[in-house]
Amino acid sequence: MSVGEVPFSDIQNKGKATLSAWQRSGARPLRVTRRDDEDLVLMTAARADQEREVLAAATAMVDALLHSDDGDLVRKVVEAAFPWVSYLSVEEVADFVDELIASLRAGSSLDNPAPPARTIETWRHTAEVYADPELARILSAPSEGDFGAVSVPEL
């Protein structure tokens, strides 16, 4: 049995043995795969607390860096962490950094990684468009008019 990933059925059918093997392996986060729904991750509460603390510290460090007088250093750090920003303009990189810090703060205060993850994903998609000249041309072309009302999608 792989200790880094187990099927959900192992938790159900061999719960004690599966959890014992996981704990003996160092209790790193364990992916619990499911066929009928999204996979789960099992971790100790202490590990979850550590991850929250690390995110809060990283957010504070980046925020402090942004408030330093060395704008060139900020850009170098961002480019090292997110190489795809090379496809963004200087103004867009500044907007990305501002949005990232705001979403990191918000996510940290809510104990929710979704806001910064969404910010990163959105800006990465923007860079992907700029990286493909044909796609950038198509998406930046003037619209050929109003295509009418859009129906509300069914949930």
N, C-alpha and C positions, 0 to 999 in steps of 0.2 A: 504494500500500500504506500503510495506517495504521501508524504506528510505535508507537502506544500499545497496539495490540492486533493480533495476527496469528493466523491459523489454524495449528494444529500442522503441517498439511501444508506450509506455507511454510518452517518450520524444517527439515522433512525434504527437501523438493524444491528449495528455493532458500536453503539454510542460510547460505552465505557472504554472499549479497546481502542477506538479511534481517537478519543480525547486523551487517553493515556499516552499513546504514541506521539500525538501532537505535543503534549506537555514535555515528554522526554526529548523531543527535538529542539527545545528552546522556546516553544510557544510563540513562534513568529506568526504573523497573520496567516490564516489558513483559508484558502478559497474553497468554498463549498459549491460545487457545480450542480446546477438543476436543469432538467430537461424542459420543465414546464414554465419556467419563469427566469428572472434575472439571477445570476450567481450571487452568493452571499460571501461575506468575509467574516471569519471568526477570529477575534483577538481578545486578549485580556483587557480588563478595564484600565489597568495600570499602563498598558501599551497605548490605549486610546488617549489617556491623559497625557502621556509623553508626546504623542503626535500633535495634540492640541497646543501643548507648550512650545514645541518646536515651530509650529506655524505662527504662533503669536510672536515668538522671538524673531523669526525671519521677517515678519511683517514690520516689526519695530526697527530692525536693522535697515531694511530697504527704505522705510520712511525717513530715518535719520540720514541715510545717504542722499536721498532726494533733497533734503533741506540743507545739504552741505553746499558750499560755493563751487564745487567742482562738477559742473554739468557734463564735461567730457568723460569723467569717470563714470557717471551714471549711465551714459550711453554705452560705454564699453562693457559695463556689467550687464546691461540689458541685452546687448548683442551677444555676449557670451552665453547667457542663460536661454535666450530665444534667438537662434541664428536667423530665423525667417524674418526678423524685423528689418533685415537689409533690403527687403522689397518695399518697405514703407518709407514715406518721406520723413524728414526731420520733425515736422509738425505732428505727423501721425504717431511717430514713436513717442513724442511727448504726451500726446493724448492717451496712448496705450498705457504708458507708465502711470499717469494720473488715475485712469480708470482702474488699473490693476491694484494700486495702493488703496483706493477707496473700496474696491470689492474685497480685498484682503481684510481690511479693517471690519467691514460689514460682516463678512463670513466668519471671521474670528469671534466677533461679538455675538453672533447667533449660533456659534458652534456648528457651522454649516459650510463645507467646502464648495458648494455649488456656485455661489457668486463669483469667486475668482476663477474657478474652472470655466465658467461660461464666458467670462471676459477674455481669458486666454484663447479659448476655442474661437470666439468671434473674430478676434484680431488675427489669429492664425489663418482663418478662412479668407479674410481680407488680403493677407499677404499671398495666399495661394492664387487668388484672382490676379493680383499684380504680377506674379511670377509667370503666368501664362499669357503672353501678349495677345493671343487671339481671343481668349476669354475676356481679358480686360477690355479689348476693343469692343466686343459684343455688348458687354454689360455697361460700358460707358457711352454707347451710342445713344443718340436722342430717341425717345420713345416714339412709336408711330401712332400715338393717340391713345385714347381711353378705350380699354377693352371691355368696359361695362362693370357691373356689380359682381363681386365675388361672393359665392355662397359660403355660409358658415360650415366648416367641416364637421362631419359627424364624429362624435367621440366614441 
